[in-house]
Amino acid sequence: MRGSHVCSVVSSLVFLWLGVAAAQKASSWKTLSVRSYAMHVYKANGQLTISGNAPAIIAKGGFSGIFPDSSEFAYQFALIASSPDTILYCDVRLTKDGLGICLPDIKMDNCTNIPDFYQQGRKSYLVNGVSTAGWFSVDYNGTELGQVSLKQSIFSRSPRFDPSFFPILAVEDIASKFKPPGMWLNVQHDSFYSQFNLSMSNYILSVSKRVIVDYISSPEVSFLTKVSGKLSNNTRLVFRFLDESTIEPSTKKTYGSMLKNLTFVKTFASGIIVPKKYIWPVSPDNYLEPHTSVVDDAHKAGLEIYAADFANDFMFSYNHSYDPLAEYLSFIDNGCFTNLKKRKTDHGKPLIISHNGASGDYPACTDLAYQKAVDDGADVIDCPVQLTKDGIPICMSSINLMDDTTVAKSQFASQTAVIKDIESVLGVFTFNLTWDDIVKNLRPKISTPFSSFKLDRNPRYRNAGNFMRLSDFLDFTKDKDLSGIMISVEHAAFVAEELGFDMVDSVIKTLDAAGYSNQTAQKVMIQSSNSSVLVKFKQQTKYDLVYMINEEVKDAAPSSLAAIKKFADAVSVEGNSIFPENRHFTTYQTNLVESLQNAGLPVYVYTLMNEFASQPYDFFSDATAQINAYVQGAGVNGVITDFPATARRYKLNTCMHMGNNTPSFMAPARPGDLLQIISKPAQPPAMSPMPLLTGSDVAEPPLPPARTAQAPSLASRMQAHAAIVVTLAMLLACHPLV
């Protein structure tokens, strides 16, 4: 059967998660007010509970961040991949014949394919006094819904699983099919069902006699009052708080005002669920504000408390740097990812190498980004060297100032040009301006690689920090707890031929002047995608040389390995060269890392980011899961990342040092497993075969000597070109074409 096949496939997948509830029975769990929370399962609107025990995991709709909410796959995978005591959560709706079913939305067209079967079924009803149009469960009996399938209701999540048939499950199905450690039923819109002579309270009282229901929640006082005292003593009633300004339908009071009268809530409930912002409010521009007293207030009233609305792939406070684990850990303070002490001498595997400093939090290559990278525990911080018009080596993420500075809004914007030897887009380049031009007239600009997803980075500090010369960078790093520095050199041949500067010579002289050629405390790493650059460094220095493979390849031929070994000590590779992606699903693991390491070449993967849009679905929109896949799964020696803090926490976690008690979620995700579950009609088109890195790909002619003063410079040619453009513009203005 399809279900058993899926079970055999997904059981091989693992869920990297917090480590907050596994193998820690003796731990004392604390929270904001020395109490404990429970944690929800991956990227659904989860709930956090308060008790003296380890946090319970409550899976809203199952593993709904990947599979359709409330589907068999979602519930099944939540139990397989998460903690063994995971509680399954069901939003209960009633059908025309009084059957209780699990659906995430009262409008069925938002979460099922019902319009495909009942095209004329769209109705308009009052829901809590609001006219609402759509398809509703009250218009169909259980038999009529038998052909309807659940679908992904969040548009940012993959619809690839939708063509599989996901039947709507009854509450009894959840209990019988999955036998969960606990069941949570959420009831909303009780008064809506009464319009159709259906009683949600009667249904809940009835079903609780047939299956064990551990929790019943509702945002409606009248419903909880109806069932209070009529259920098993083991069933907890939980009052759900909605947005503070929303009016509770039976009391006609806002939920915000009701939060101030928890003693009243205690008369009909044993606990409350609150949106997470009730505990950690955020400012209008999405930064954390001081936590509230709601946890203490609930406990003083004798209530348990649960937090809701967590999701890995939703927007959350900028303070968490798009790291869902960081957000969860702000609600709990125990487990194998918490209370981690930075060990200053721990610069072992995986090596944490910054990418333009902590460029996920501050503008790239600024003093703020570098200081943050050091504070966050980077082992190595990097400087991508560019040269200015006056030949000064500076740290700048791109040779094109349009990328990470405010040059587009400066007086230098008129100098834009396309230089095909560098890139095919308009730019103002570092060599167009002197160091004084840059430092006195431009400001840094934080990178926003996923602005199309509206995932901005730290907007309060969008233009913060100061630019740094290579000499400034070296002065900064000298007394820092680092195992080394990495200097990246690109476009050296172009700079020599067109600008008359020797980049290799400039870097070596600056390192010598800073005393780096005579010290052993910090390793100096030179990275380049040009073998000719590394060959020249090898001839003149004893620095560690890192060859960057800047194309996607599936493996390295013996000829390329032999060529690389002649000039490099390590290799950096793109993530897609390790786990190739097809429509954001990993397909398989290549042999590249193994081949390089067998040749004696350590491997660093680049560039890791926290934003969920940067990661394949296999990593569950979790940057920690991504790191684990590369380190534990692929065995890389280091990671190059925009967010060193996430990598450092992973490196220090104690989950991986628990022997036979290591939680199952610490096993790395297996590439290609999710792709296998997708039904054949929905499979993405097959990828073109990835190439093999060959010796000819690596080999380059020696770097050319720097251009002599007699040859016309690129700058002079660009100035002449600009003068011609201006002259033509003036002529056209005076003599317009007819």
LUMMI-806675 format. One line per 2 residues: for each residue x, z, y of C-alpha. Coordinates in Angstrom, 3 decimals. Last residue first. Layout:
# residues N
X/Z/Y; ...;
//
This chain:
# residues 738
13.916/-36.635/64.244; 17.036/-34.556/63.750;
17.684/-31.959/66.385; 20.471/-32.682/68.864;
21.404/-29.439/70.651; 20.384/-27.082/67.835;
21.792/-29.444/65.244; 25.115/-29.501/67.067;
25.179/-25.704/67.289; 24.430/-25.332/63.559;
27.108/-27.854/62.703; 29.634/-25.932/64.774;
28.650/-22.619/63.102; 28.990/-24.129/59.609;
32.359/-25.664/60.503; 33.588/-22.318/61.850;
32.454/-20.566/58.634; 34.385/-23.096/56.534;
37.473/-22.575/58.688; 37.123/-18.817/58.246;
36.700/-19.260/54.489; 39.824/-21.456/54.372;
41.740/-18.866/56.384; 40.610/-16.111/54.044;
41.476/-18.170/50.971; 45.022/-18.473/52.242;
46.798/-21.727/53.026; 50.190/-21.794/51.292;
53.207/-20.949/53.471; 52.936/-17.166/52.950;
53.650/-17.485/49.254; 50.921/-16.930/46.691;
51.505/-13.996/44.328; 53.034/-15.077/41.038;
50.659/-16.324/38.360; 49.655/-13.917/35.584;
50.892/-15.112/32.221; 48.676/-17.540/30.290;
45.824/-15.958/28.349; 45.174/-15.180/24.683;
42.196/-13.010/23.775; 39.536/-15.607/23.118;
42.135/-17.797/21.383; 42.845/-14.969/18.957;
39.230/-14.858/17.915; 36.301/-12.568/18.641;
33.513/-13.608/16.287; 30.311/-14.958/17.782;
26.814/-13.481/17.539; 24.346/-15.513/15.529;
21.292/-16.537/17.570; 18.579/-13.928/17.389;
15.449/-14.319/15.311; 12.210/-14.441/17.245;
10.552/-11.036/17.726; 8.469/-9.756/14.799;
4.778/-9.525/15.664; 3.533/-11.925/12.975;
5.840/-10.234/10.431; 4.529/-6.698/10.909;
6.912/-4.325/12.678; 8.279/-1.712/10.281;
11.558/-3.567/9.764; 12.330/-3.472/13.483;
12.113/0.298/13.457; 14.760/0.463/10.736;
17.144/-2.014/12.357; 19.805/0.448/13.430;
19.656/3.836/11.720; 19.113/6.688/14.144;
21.885/9.250/13.875; 21.409/12.463/11.847;
21.083/15.372/14.264; 17.307/15.417/13.783;
17.850/16.668/10.251; 19.017/20.014/11.575;
22.438/21.150/10.327; 21.771/24.098/8.014;
24.155/22.885/5.327; 26.992/23.156/7.803;
25.838/24.357/11.224; 28.500/22.652/13.296;
26.561/19.588/14.431; 23.868/21.637/16.144;
26.463/23.541/18.181; 26.297/21.269/21.190;
29.549/20.885/23.152; 29.935/17.104/22.898;
26.244/16.503/23.544; 26.389/18.675/26.649;
29.451/16.736/27.790; 27.763/13.371/27.215;
24.743/14.331/29.298; 26.946/15.707/32.077;
29.071/12.527/32.136; 26.159/10.415/33.464;
27.276/6.890/34.417; 29.000/6.661/31.040;
31.993/5.337/29.151; 31.863/6.840/25.664;
34.698/7.725/23.337; 36.163/7.417/19.855;
33.310/5.416/18.375; 32.065/6.431/14.922;
29.138/4.026/14.644; 26.563/6.551/13.480;
27.986/9.888/14.583; 29.411/8.781/17.926;
27.353/5.686/18.775; 24.085/6.972/17.355;
24.645/10.443/18.788; 25.199/8.997/22.248;
21.893/7.132/22.035; 20.038/10.195/20.786;
21.398/12.127/23.755; 20.246/9.402/26.145;
16.684/9.770/24.861; 14.211/6.934/25.308;
13.428/7.237/21.583; 16.857/5.913/20.500;
15.347/3.192/18.314; 13.412/1.905/21.334;
16.570/0.333/22.709; 18.074/2.045/25.751;
18.589/1.001/29.371; 14.907/1.275/30.300;
14.982/4.956/29.317; 17.336/5.716/32.193;
20.223/7.878/30.991; 23.012/5.315/31.120;
25.836/4.383/28.751; 28.218/1.573/29.700;
30.325/1.088/27.612; 31.624/2.039/24.168;
35.204/3.237/23.676; 37.093/2.244/20.530;
40.453/3.546/19.291; 42.748/0.760/18.002;
44.752/1.365/14.825; 43.816/-1.934/13.164;
41.350/-0.063/10.965; 39.850/1.222/14.208;
39.267/-2.296/15.507; 37.717/-3.525/12.277;
35.491/-0.463/11.888; 34.240/-0.697/15.463;
33.483/-4.419/15.144; 31.713/-4.365/11.793;
28.271/-4.777/13.347; 25.382/-2.354/13.020;
21.955/-3.925/12.600; 18.901/-5.091/14.538;
18.392/-2.612/17.339; 15.058/-3.056/19.076;
14.900/-3.784/22.801; 13.629/-7.370/22.399;
16.440/-8.024/19.904; 19.402/-5.718/20.285;
22.856/-5.829/18.705; 24.167/-2.359/17.800;
27.964/-2.404/18.067; 28.501/-5.496/20.225;
25.336/-4.563/22.084; 27.003/-1.345/23.217;
29.694/-3.313/24.996; 33.279/-2.745/23.904;
36.341/-0.854/25.146; 39.601/-1.258/23.203;
42.645/0.945/22.699; 46.464/0.824/22.746;
46.801/-2.715/24.045; 49.583/-5.329/24.404;
50.669/-6.652/21.015; 47.810/-4.974/19.164;
45.344/-7.234/20.976; 46.918/-10.394/19.527;
46.993/-9.063/15.966; 43.368/-7.983/16.247;
42.404/-11.367/17.655; 44.078/-13.234/14.774;
42.500/-10.903/12.223; 39.046/-11.875/13.550;
37.156/-9.263/15.548; 33.513/-8.593/14.803;
29.950/-9.104/16.043; 30.812/-10.163/19.576;
29.062/-9.634/22.905; 31.393/-10.427/25.780;
33.464/-8.226/28.067; 35.957/-7.046/25.470;
37.896/-4.549/27.583; 41.505/-4.025/26.505;
42.745/-0.510/27.187; 46.419/0.134/27.940;
48.035/3.561/27.808; 50.826/3.729/30.403;
54.466/3.132/29.530; 55.170/0.798/32.431;
56.714/-2.573/33.432; 56.330/-4.924/30.478;
53.190/-3.185/29.250; 51.644/-3.536/32.703;
52.362/-7.274/32.637; 50.820/-7.657/29.189;
47.793/-5.653/30.333; 47.112/-8.034/33.201;
47.596/-11.127/31.035; 45.182/-9.715/28.459;
42.422/-9.874/31.034; 39.362/-7.679/30.387;
41.278/-4.825/31.985; 41.803/-1.099/31.577;
44.862/0.944/32.506; 44.954/4.495/31.159;
47.161/7.175/32.681; 47.359/10.362/30.623;
47.357/13.598/32.536; 49.825/16.449/32.117;
52.724/14.119/31.289; 54.228/13.520/34.730;
56.934/11.220/36.134; 55.068/7.905/36.448;
52.121/9.742/37.972; 54.117/10.975/40.959;
51.645/9.796/43.607; 54.140/7.248/44.942;
54.687/5.944/41.412; 50.944/5.502/40.873;
50.663/3.643/44.178; 53.627/1.413/43.301;
52.174/0.622/39.871; 48.768/-0.232/41.313;
50.173/-2.555/43.979; 52.500/-4.279/41.478;
49.608/-4.966/39.110; 47.475/-6.229/41.976;
50.107/-8.706/43.241; 48.708/-9.958/46.540;
48.923/-13.493/47.923; 45.224/-13.910/48.559;
44.356/-17.061/46.622; 46.854/-17.195/43.789;
47.582/-13.478/43.392; 44.023/-12.299/44.027;
42.624/-14.903/41.634; 45.066/-13.919/38.889;
44.306/-10.206/39.356; 40.525/-10.670/39.194;
40.113/-7.331/37.344; 42.068/-4.061/37.175;
40.525/-0.825/35.919; 42.323/2.475/36.405;
41.519/5.241/33.936; 42.552/8.839/34.498;
43.593/11.517/32.066; 42.931/14.628/30.048;
41.183/16.109/33.035; 40.913/19.653/34.361;
41.684/18.688/37.940; 44.899/19.402/39.850;
46.128/15.817/40.191; 42.763/14.052/40.280;
42.102/14.162/44.022; 45.581/12.980/45.050;
45.182/10.056/42.640; 41.793/9.132/44.094;
43.105/9.301/47.638; 45.988/6.970/46.691;
43.524/4.583/45.062; 41.643/4.527/48.340;
38.399/6.421/48.468; 35.014/5.792/50.071;
33.119/8.837/51.269; 29.893/10.371/50.047;
26.199/9.859/50.687; 24.243/6.632/51.103;
21.462/7.176/48.562; 21.942/10.929/48.536;
18.301/11.868/49.002; 17.467/8.878/46.817;
18.975/10.383/43.645; 18.707/7.244/41.505;
15.696/4.991/41.614; 13.708/4.213/38.507;
10.991/2.012/39.965; 11.071/-0.089/36.763;
12.349/-3.060/38.802; 14.798/-0.589/40.360;
16.530/-0.310/37.028; 20.176/-0.917/37.971;
19.881/1.162/41.150; 23.450/1.788/42.306;
23.954/4.229/45.160; 25.023/2.696/48.455;
28.241/3.721/50.190; 28.395/3.452/53.970;
30.069/0.762/56.028; 31.555/0.571/59.518;
34.525/2.930/59.760; 35.617/3.040/56.092;
35.148/-0.646/55.444; 36.613/-2.171/58.589;
39.437/0.392/58.501; 40.315/-0.666/54.958;
40.406/-4.260/56.110; 37.604/-6.660/55.316;
37.262/-10.035/53.599; 39.372/-8.824/50.654;
36.626/-6.395/49.668; 34.178/-9.261/49.328;
31.058/-10.201/51.218; 28.889/-11.889/48.671;
26.558/-14.667/47.755; 26.110/-15.198/44.056;
28.012/-17.354/41.562; 30.742/-14.880/40.757;
34.526/-14.551/41.046; 36.023/-18.047/40.712;
32.727/-19.357/42.088; 33.298/-17.773/45.463;
29.938/-17.872/47.208; 30.008/-16.770/50.832;
28.748/-14.009/53.088; 30.795/-13.457/56.240;
27.715/-13.165/58.449; 26.960/-9.769/56.863;
30.054/-8.342/58.549; 28.152/-6.896/61.509;
26.461/-4.562/59.041; 23.152/-4.515/57.189;
24.384/-6.489/54.171; 27.588/-4.396/54.239;
25.658/-1.256/53.267; 27.780/-0.667/50.176;
27.406/-0.835/46.390; 26.630/-4.400/45.358;
26.999/-6.313/48.619; 30.653/-5.231/48.768;
31.514/-7.762/46.066; 34.792/-6.723/44.400;
32.655/-4.254/42.528; 32.816/-0.569/41.618;
35.166/0.221/44.484; 38.269/2.399/44.342;
40.752/1.031/46.878; 44.110/-0.772/46.744;
45.251/-1.608/50.295; 46.331/-5.221/50.805;
45.272/-5.673/54.425; 42.233/-7.721/53.463;
41.274/-5.038/50.951; 42.196/-4.922/47.283;
39.927/-3.737/44.470; 40.695/-1.101/41.839;
38.076/0.241/39.453; 38.907/3.963/39.495;
38.005/6.065/36.490; 37.576/9.665/35.491;
38.719/10.926/32.100; 37.630/14.022/30.193;
34.340/14.242/32.094; 32.974/17.777/32.168;
30.099/17.747/34.630; 32.192/19.315/37.395;
34.778/16.533/37.039; 32.133/13.815/37.131;
30.421/15.525/40.072; 33.703/15.590/41.996;
34.196/11.892/41.307; 30.693/10.922/42.400;
30.930/13.043/45.553; 34.342/11.610/46.513;
32.865/8.141/46.223; 33.487/5.644/43.424;
29.803/4.882/42.837; 27.125/6.394/45.047;
25.922/9.691/43.581; 23.938/10.825/40.524;
24.143/7.935/38.067; 27.562/7.071/39.470;
29.158/10.198/38.034; 32.532/8.596/38.631;
32.651/4.816/38.678; 31.950/4.910/34.936;
33.216/8.255/33.711; 35.086/8.558/30.445;
34.054/11.218/27.927; 36.360/11.158/24.903;
34.327/11.775/21.776; 36.491/13.117/20.350;
38.905/15.597/21.853; 39.337/16.796/25.429;
38.378/20.379/24.673; 40.998/22.378/26.571;
38.684/23.377/29.393; 35.956/24.553/27.064;
32.716/24.386/28.979; 30.392/27.021/27.611;
27.121/25.900/26.078; 24.223/28.305/26.460;
21.815/25.632/25.238; 21.916/22.602/22.938;
21.941/24.655/19.720; 18.941/26.693/20.739;
18.090/29.058/23.560; 17.213/28.834/27.220;
13.832/27.182/27.413; 11.908/25.463/30.214;
14.889/23.968/32.061; 16.151/22.872/28.661;
13.231/20.495/28.379; 14.228/18.748/31.590;
17.860/18.407/30.570; 16.733/16.952/27.240;
14.687/14.355/29.082; 17.785/13.073/30.944;
16.697/10.846/33.819; 19.129/12.692/36.116;
17.292/16.013/35.669; 17.312/16.865/39.371;
15.630/13.515/40.031; 12.410/15.087/38.752;
10.451/13.178/36.148; 9.216/9.614/35.759;
7.854/8.797/32.340; 9.820/7.451/29.380;
10.880/10.737/27.837; 7.424/12.254/28.237;
6.305/15.784/29.035; 2.813/16.294/30.414;
2.027/19.803/29.184; 3.155/23.435/29.310;
1.627/26.158/27.141; 0.978/29.781/28.003;
-0.191/32.741/25.943; -2.514/35.025/27.819;
-2.551/38.814/28.181; -3.229/38.730/31.930;
0.306/39.960/32.649; 1.531/37.228/30.345;
-0.263/34.544/32.321; 1.024/35.863/35.645;
4.584/36.037/34.345; 4.450/32.379/33.295;
2.628/31.368/36.487; 5.241/32.969/38.746;
6.430/29.668/40.181; 9.721/27.844/39.767;
11.656/27.003/42.907; 11.288/23.337/43.951;
12.508/20.409/41.932; 12.939/17.035/43.597;
10.348/14.267/43.468; 10.098/13.056/47.094;
6.815/14.929/47.552; 8.562/18.055/46.220;
8.334/19.082/42.592; 6.793/22.210/41.123;
8.402/23.787/38.044; 5.777/25.973/36.363;
2.567/24.318/37.604; 4.556/21.061/37.533;
4.598/21.319/33.728; 0.850/20.742/33.649;
-0.780/23.943/32.420; -2.148/24.940/29.043;
-3.712/28.410/28.846; -4.052/31.070/26.175;
-6.367/33.540/24.448; -9.524/32.126/25.941;
-13.063/33.300/26.896; -12.633/36.536/28.863;
-8.918/35.826/29.447; -9.871/33.033/31.838;
-11.478/35.626/34.112; -8.287/37.700/34.094;
-6.489/34.498/35.002; -8.036/34.460/38.455;
-5.433/32.796/40.680; -5.147/29.833/38.323;
-8.854/29.298/38.909; -8.107/28.305/42.505;
-5.767/25.543/41.387; -8.226/24.393/38.746;
-10.703/23.740/41.514; -14.037/25.491/41.291;
-17.363/23.906/40.338; -17.718/26.543/37.600;
-19.019/24.074/34.987; -17.216/20.859/35.929;
-13.724/22.219/36.809; -12.861/20.497/40.073;
-9.543/18.654/40.344; -7.222/19.749/43.180;
-4.831/21.665/40.927; -4.540/18.840/38.398;
-5.919/19.860/34.997; -5.726/23.325/33.501;
-6.555/23.543/29.809; -8.075/26.732/28.502;
-6.825/27.601/25.021; -8.909/29.078/22.224;
-6.850/30.258/19.269; -8.180/29.942/15.732;
-6.983/32.710/13.409; -9.934/34.929/14.268;
-12.102/32.222/12.768; -14.659/30.760/15.112;
-17.920/31.997/16.607; -16.497/34.487/19.111;
-15.898/31.842/21.772; -17.596/28.562/20.825;
-20.023/28.344/23.725; -17.637/29.961/26.241;
-14.997/27.366/25.404; -17.478/24.597/26.149;
-18.704/26.100/29.403; -15.176/26.699/30.722;
-14.211/23.037/30.422; -10.531/22.011/30.391;
-10.551/22.305/26.600; -8.264/23.538/23.853;
-8.837/24.442/20.228; -5.859/25.696/18.238;
-5.250/26.568/14.580; -7.999/24.506/12.977;
-8.129/24.856/9.210; -10.487/22.293/7.771;
-14.034/22.451/6.438; -15.391/25.473/8.323;
-13.619/24.353/11.514; -15.494/21.057/11.193;
-18.851/22.745/11.679; -17.982/24.912/14.672;
-16.287/21.949/16.295; -19.280/19.686/15.656;
-21.741/22.224/16.995; -19.636/22.608/20.163;
-19.396/18.843/20.611; -23.157/18.502/20.509;
-24.564/14.991/20.486; -27.992/14.232/21.909;
-26.574/11.209/23.766; -26.362/12.863/27.205;
-24.870/15.901/25.393; -21.800/13.797/24.731;
-20.895/13.618/28.432; -21.389/17.367/28.864;
-18.539/18.072/26.435; -16.198/15.805/28.395;
-12.972/17.145/26.804; -12.059/18.741/23.516;
-8.474/19.117/22.288; -7.990/19.923/18.618;
-4.654/21.370/17.476; -3.743/21.460/13.802;
-0.936/23.399/12.151; 1.528/23.091/9.293;
0.103/19.595/8.771; -1.575/18.545/5.537;
-0.907/14.878/6.353; -3.711/12.923/4.713;
-6.257/15.710/4.211; -5.986/17.511/7.558;
-5.608/14.424/9.706; -8.370/12.653/7.788;
-10.766/15.553/8.467; -10.366/14.956/12.201;
-11.385/11.337/11.664; -8.793/8.610/11.984;
-9.233/5.262/13.708; -7.629/2.626/11.529;
-4.172/1.326/12.494; -3.867/-2.277/11.303;
-0.480/-3.691/12.212; -0.785/-6.133/15.130;
-0.172/-3.191/17.516; 3.374/-2.399/16.337;
5.035/-4.782/18.775; 3.159/-3.330/21.763;
6.340/-1.596/22.958; 5.960/1.091/25.561;
5.755/0.468/29.308; 2.079/-0.476/28.926;
1.011/2.912/27.590; -2.093/2.563/25.385;
-0.396/1.290/22.237; -3.121/0.089/19.883;
-5.641/1.610/17.483; -7.578/-0.695/15.177;
-11.311/-1.358/14.869; -12.656/-2.532/11.493;
-14.039/0.861/10.497; -15.603/1.439/13.900;
-18.971/0.095/12.764; -18.853/2.388/9.732;
-18.167/5.469/11.847; -21.096/4.819/14.141;
-20.877/3.038/17.451; -22.229/3.515/20.985;
-20.959/7.093/21.326; -17.377/5.860/20.826;
-17.366/4.256/24.271; -16.334/0.785/25.495;
-15.765/0.537/29.218; -17.202/1.417/32.606;
-17.121/4.846/34.245; -19.512/6.165/36.877;
-18.195/9.597/37.842; -20.366/12.712/37.442;
-18.217/14.255/34.717; -18.390/10.916/32.900;
-21.444/8.942/34.019; -21.863/5.841/31.904;
-21.214/2.092/32.189; -21.228/-0.101/29.124;
-18.990/-2.823/27.640; -20.154/-3.686/24.152;
-20.744/-7.383/24.655; -17.396/-8.385/23.159;
-17.837/-6.094/20.194; -15.103/-7.090/17.752;
-12.214/-8.123/20.009; -13.370/-5.634/22.649;
-12.612/-2.839/20.115; -8.861/-3.470/20.132;
-8.054/0.203/20.636; -6.423/2.507/23.219;
-7.720/1.570/26.658; -10.747/-0.287/25.280;
-11.878/2.974/23.693; -12.599/4.644/27.002;
-12.646/8.387/26.211; -8.888/8.163/25.832;
-6.335/9.542/23.336; -8.614/8.974/20.318;
-9.022/11.198/17.245; -12.458/11.021/15.619;
-15.290/13.518/15.139; -18.281/11.921/13.443;
-21.628/12.654/15.079; -23.483/9.471/14.098;
-22.991/7.797/17.483; -19.297/8.715/17.412;
-17.713/11.846/18.891; -14.278/12.130/20.479;
-11.531/14.681/19.667; -8.072/14.460/21.233;
-5.891/15.372/18.250; -2.630/17.345/18.153;
-0.469/17.791/15.069; 1.632/20.971/14.893;
5.273/20.610/13.845; 6.510/23.335/11.483;
8.963/21.094/9.607; 10.693/20.159/12.888;
10.629/16.478/13.730; 11.215/13.200/11.939;
8.965/13.342/8.935; 6.094/15.278/10.497;
6.043/13.180/13.663; 6.448/10.020/11.563;
3.236/10.630/9.670; 1.210/11.421/12.759;
2.393/8.316/14.611; 2.155/5.992/11.612;
-1.399/7.174/10.881; -2.434/6.517/14.451;
-3.354/9.185/16.999; -1.368/7.495/19.807;
-0.097/4.046/18.880; 3.481/4.178/17.555;
6.703/4.666/19.509; 6.039/7.305/22.170;
3.046/8.474/20.188; 4.932/10.347/17.517;
1.763/12.269/16.684; -1.221/12.081/19.026;
0.219/15.012/20.924; 2.891/16.438/18.647;
3.134/20.180/19.158; 6.536/21.670/18.434;
6.639/25.450/18.312; 9.310/27.236/20.306;
11.117/29.917/18.300; 9.181/33.165/18.256;
8.319/35.733/20.896; 5.427/33.639/22.144;
4.833/31.058/24.839; 3.812/27.534/24.019;
4.873/24.178/25.395; 2.519/21.205/25.182;
3.267/17.520/25.076; 2.009/14.507/26.927;
3.824/12.079/24.677; 7.411/11.145/24.804;
8.902/12.984/21.901; 7.348/16.076/20.344;
6.262/19.102/22.312; 8.333/22.214/22.830;
7.238/25.804/22.689; 8.123/28.294/25.357;
9.686/31.704/25.173; 9.791/34.734/27.397;
12.489/36.203/29.580; 10.766/35.146/32.810;
12.002/31.584/33.103; 12.257/31.379/29.358;
13.738/33.328/26.490; 13.953/33.030/22.721;
15.907/35.688/20.869; 17.525/33.941/17.930;
17.345/35.298/14.399; 15.241/32.475/13.049;
17.510/29.812/14.435; 17.634/27.164/11.726;
15.588/24.656/13.710; 13.360/25.196/16.715;
15.404/24.388/19.782; 17.587/21.717/18.284;
16.623/19.465/21.105; 15.939/16.161/19.487;
17.429/13.432/17.413; 14.637/12.169/15.197;
15.646/10.524/12.005; 14.738/7.299/10.343;
14.938/7.090/6.563; 11.446/8.512/6.271;
10.320/5.603/8.394; 10.887/3.095/5.644;
9.419/4.964/2.700; 6.456/6.045/4.807;
5.913/2.492/5.976; 5.694/1.281/2.409;
3.282/4.095/1.539; 1.017/3.096/4.431;
1.082/-0.610/3.597; 0.000/0.000/0.000;
//
